[in-house]
């Protein structure tokens, strides 16, 4: 195993960004990278439930999957369904190293906060 420790955020406010899984992960090639990385991390041994021992912090969100499956008008407005009030600085451990130890995966779309 690896000595790398990753804390995975599980925030209720953004749990809807993880729901449209099956349709997306089976057909969207690189756009489903966020699904596959999330699943891979969950099946490994590097996750920790203790944020104090984490080397990295992972924020799972299936941005492309969510837009394709849950967002009417996806083909014309790619930012329409993103949570526009998302501010990474509000994540509980973001300020610890000014976000340098945080990982966000964007398979196809870049969130507007970037």
Protein Blocks (a to p, Z undefined) as FASTA:
>chain_A
ZZbdcdddddfklmmmmmmmmlmmmmnmmmmmmmmmmmmmmmmmkbcfblklpfbdcddd
dfklmmmmmmghklmomklmpcfkbcfklpmklmmnnopacccddfkbccfkZZ
